Amino acid sequence: MIRLPSTHAAITAPLVASSVRFPGIPIGRSLLDGRLFHLSPVQTDAALLPSTNSLALGGLGSGKSTTAKTRIRREIVDNGHQAVVIDSFGEDQSGEWAALTRSLDGRVIEAGSFTLNPCSSLLPPEVREQLVRSLIAAVEPGALTPQSTHALQHALTHPKATSLNGVMDALVRPEDGRWPAARLTEWGEGVAIALSRYTEGSLRGLFDGQDASLPETDLPILSFDFSRLDRNSPAIPSLMAAVSCWAEHVWLPQSTAVHRHLVLEEAWQILLSPATAELIQRLLKNSRKASLSLDVVMHTLSDLGEGKAQDLARLCEIAHVGRLGPEEAAIVGALLGLPAWAIERIPGLGPGQAVWKVGPNYVDIIQTVLTEEEARLTDTSTRRRKAQQALAADLDIIEEPAPQDQDDAEHDDLPTEHLPETVEPLLPESVGGEAEWDWEMPPNVIDTRHQDALQAAREGRCSEAADLAALGERQDIAAHGINSDQAVSWLVTRAKVAELCGNLGQATQLRATVARMGKVEWFEQPEGARTEPQWHSGPELGAPEAPVGYVEPVKKQRRMWPYVATIAALALAVGVVWQNAAEDKEKQEQAERAAAYKGVSAVNLDIDGVETETLAKWSKDGTSVVLSVWVAPEENPKFVRIDSGDQKAQEELAPLKEGQFAMPTHLEVKVPVQDRHQAVQMTVAVGGQHWKKSTRAPGRTIEFRPDRTAVDAESGKPLKQHYSRLL
């Protein structure tokens, strides 16, 4: 019997992260177990990921911005999301996100070329007041006193107050109100002077002008480009306050996308301002209800100081941390609760590599993977490469590469934020699922025994493939040792066999074992290079010549076949038992699902003081679900809307005329499903007696299941079933 030492047994223990898989877009590849890493936060179960907000940290050239852009692009292209970007840094007088925004048919709004109207009638009165006060606080924090605030409130009620210039006129020449006009003029002098910075001073044209308006709300992506502004200018927090109010009160209520993203690039400038930090904090706390994700990108947490701004980082459930110095890595690790092994790896991460923390427990090291088009759209190092090329031309050091160096020479022009793996595009077949590990097995490292095992697995002879792999591993352990390269290479083959046979859990565990042993060289192969796992390198030493007259003794061969036969028989028996158990478990689960199937689920909800009855009813053929809502006339709703996927229905109820009778409100949509056991989600928004057109109606998202159960999609709590007139 071959016994494993305790150290080797410990290595084979699965990683904590290896047992968790997230749905959604592909992002990159794990450096711990080699598999693809997918994540669309909004598609993840709320029990695993309570919030969908993310924080990206990393030094210059770490790849944080490239990863953020790639994530947003894939969410828009693959899942139909919308995004608004606050972009405050770039090259050549253009923001970082400009190229990506234009490629997605979005719009880049450059500061100074577009005028945001803080007094637009699309904003509720209380929001207009809050926004104008934020503009005043950004340039003159001491101008707002109780008296000046009253004068401002009085001016905002004037018919002229449809623009910033109109507000100033009402402040300078007010009409009598609760207090005489003379006193109101005295009180409003300070805030009028502060607002003059936006109408006559250095910030002219940002918020007041002939064409002042608000941006569109139906574009896939909008980028507010602040890159031309001075980083210390009060215009940045002022613009951010205006964009935040527009996003919260206009964009979110009018957007029809399934999910929205607000991206803050170089976020420390925004979060350090008291005028905008409070707005961002409110958006963070209400993001789940608003179907919004805030994606914050910045260099280090130290930029935020030690005040409330740094506390906002704790509200982000997703964090990816690129290369940082040891001291900064320790600060970030303590704030985010990263394990010690992850903190130690942060200073040594390469471009595009990051420690990812998703939810309270998942931690992994991910290498971002880009297509060639994404690499071009997210490149932010053009100036650096031009400088390098110019220097090389001046020194006349550009030489023709030698044949053996052609692979490396072909990638010298790649963006510095690329990883070695980013030059391998994500093919369509690998985007939707796990990627294949299709390297050729060289005979000088891994002989034909590996090929035989893999071929058997590809042909569906899984038991035979497992036996061949187990037999080869035992032979090499006996011949070369348990920690030898030959023995370790069999772990890779066994992982591939397990993957081909559908045992993804065993494949993940085996790859994690190899990664923990430090055998991760195959993850770092450049394009065009050999893709097989190079377990060892160096020239092969020739056999020494024997002395004259030396006769080699005859070695006595060990009789190994009894041990080999025994091991093979045991492996075969275990494989059969495991396969039968898996099949029995699957059959039992299918029987339980069939027995629990009812094809209907109904829930009553109180939304904005209105009793609402909701229902999901699966079709007999299991290809669609009808989702509906019913509100009794005595509930007096002003607005009702339902959304599910691309389907939506809504009704805005007008006041009853004389002689009219109230009728019940009944809306329904029909959505397709893949099978009769698939759960579906529906968002119900209802405006009660106090609802106004300019405000977003409160809503709830319900996940209906065909076994007469339903849960709140945001909290994960089960909801009580009700069956009434809807049935």
QUIVENTA-V822890 format. One record per pair of residues at least 24 apart in sequence whose C-alpha atoms are under 6 Angstrom apart, sorted by sequence separation. I is the first residue (numbers start at 1). J is the second residue. D is the distance in Angstrom with one decimal. If there is no record, write none. Layout:
((I,J,D) (I,J,D))
This chain:
((168,192,5.7) (323,347,5.2) (680,704,5.4) (610,635,5.7) (679,704,5.7) (323,349,5.1) (679,705,4.6) (633,662,5.5) (267,297,6.0) (633,663,5.3) (261,292,5.6) (263,294,5.9) (266,297,5.8) (267,298,5.5) (633,664,4.6) (259,291,5.3) (260,292,4.8) (261,293,4.7) (262,294,4.9) (263,295,4.7) (264,296,4.8) (265,297,4.9) (266,298,4.7) (322,354,4.3) (632,664,4.8) (151,184,5.5) (237,270,5.8) (261,294,5.8) (263,296,5.9) (264,297,6.0) (321,354,5.0) (631,664,5.7) (217,251,5.3) (320,354,5.7) (321,355,5.1) (631,665,5.1) (241,276,5.4) (320,355,5.4) (630,665,5.6) (268,304,5.9) (320,356,4.3) (379,415,5.9) (630,666,4.6) (151,188,5.2) (319,356,5.7) (629,666,5.7) (271,309,5.5) (319,357,5.2) (629,667,5.4) (644,682,4.8) (148,187,4.8) (318,357,5.7) (628,667,5.5) (643,682,5.6) (147,187,5.6) (148,188,5.0) (318,358,4.7) (457,497,5.8) (628,668,4.0) (643,683,5.1) (627,668,5.4) (642,683,5.5) (317,359,5.1) (627,669,5.4) (642,684,4.6) (119,162,5.2) (454,497,6.0) (626,669,5.8) (641,684,5.8) (119,163,5.3) (164,208,5.7) (626,670,4.4) (641,685,5.1) (625,670,5.7) (640,685,5.8) (625,671,5.4) (640,686,4.6) (143,190,5.5) (624,671,5.6) (639,686,5.5) (143,191,5.8) (624,672,4.1) (639,687,4.7) (623,672,5.8) (624,673,5.1) (638,687,5.4) (485,535,5.7) (623,673,5.2) (638,688,5.7) (637,688,5.0) (370,422,4.7) (623,675,6.0) (369,422,4.5) (622,675,5.4) (140,194,6.0) (371,425,4.1) (622,676,4.0) (370,425,6.0) (136,194,5.7) (352,417,5.9) (351,417,5.2) (352,419,5.4) (351,419,5.7) (608,688,5.3) (117,207,5.4) (115,206,5.0) (116,207,4.8) (115,207,5.1) (439,531,5.3) (440,532,5.8) (112,205,6.0) (439,532,4.9) (112,206,5.5) (117,212,5.1) (116,212,5.6) (117,213,5.1) (138,234,5.7) (115,212,4.8) (116,213,5.5) (116,214,5.6) (467,568,5.8) (135,238,5.2) (601,704,6.0) (420,524,5.9) (420,526,5.2) (600,706,5.3) (599,706,4.5) (601,708,4.4) (598,706,5.6) (600,708,5.7) (601,709,6.0) (597,706,5.7) (598,707,5.0) (597,707,4.7) (596,707,5.3) (106,219,5.8) (106,220,5.8) (109,223,6.0) (106,221,4.8) (107,222,5.0) (108,223,4.7) (109,224,4.8) (110,225,4.7) (111,226,5.6) (106,222,5.6) (109,225,5.8) (603,721,5.0) (602,721,5.5) (603,722,5.3) (602,722,5.5) (407,528,5.8) (95,225,5.6) (95,227,5.5) (84,221,5.7) (87,224,5.8) (82,220,4.7) (83,221,4.7) (84,222,4.8) (85,223,4.6) (86,224,5.1) (87,225,5.0) (88,226,4.5) (89,227,4.7) (82,221,5.7) (84,223,5.9) (87,226,5.8) (88,227,4.3) (134,275,5.5) (81,257,5.6) (83,260,5.6) (85,262,5.9) (81,259,5.2) (82,260,4.8) (83,261,4.5) (84,262,5.0) (85,263,4.6) (86,264,5.0) (87,265,5.2) (81,260,5.7) (83,262,5.8) (86,265,5.9) (53,293,4.8) (55,295,6.0) (59,299,5.4) (52,293,5.4) (53,294,4.8) (54,295,4.8) (55,296,4.8) (56,297,4.7) (57,298,5.4) (58,299,5.0) (53,295,5.9) (57,299,5.2) (57,300,5.8) (62,322,5.5) (62,323,5.6) (54,316,5.1) (53,316,4.9) (56,319,5.8) (58,321,5.7) (54,318,4.4) (55,319,4.7) (56,320,5.1) (57,321,4.8) (58,322,4.3) (59,323,5.9) (54,319,5.5) (56,321,6.0) (57,322,6.0) (58,323,5.3) (59,324,5.7) (51,317,5.6) (58,324,5.8) (100,377,5.4) (99,377,5.8) (63,351,5.5) (62,351,4.6) (63,352,4.4) (62,352,5.7) (49,359,4.9) (66,378,5.4) (31,365,5.6) (30,365,5.7) (31,366,5.9) (30,366,4.5) (29,366,5.4) (29,367,5.2) (28,367,5.2) (28,368,4.0) (27,368,5.8) (28,369,4.6) (17,362,5.4) (17,363,6.0) (63,417,4.8) (61,417,5.6) (36,434,6.0) (253,696,5.2) (33,511,4.9) (33,512,4.3) (32,512,5.8) (32,515,5.4) (14,509,5.0) (12,513,4.8) (11,513,5.5))
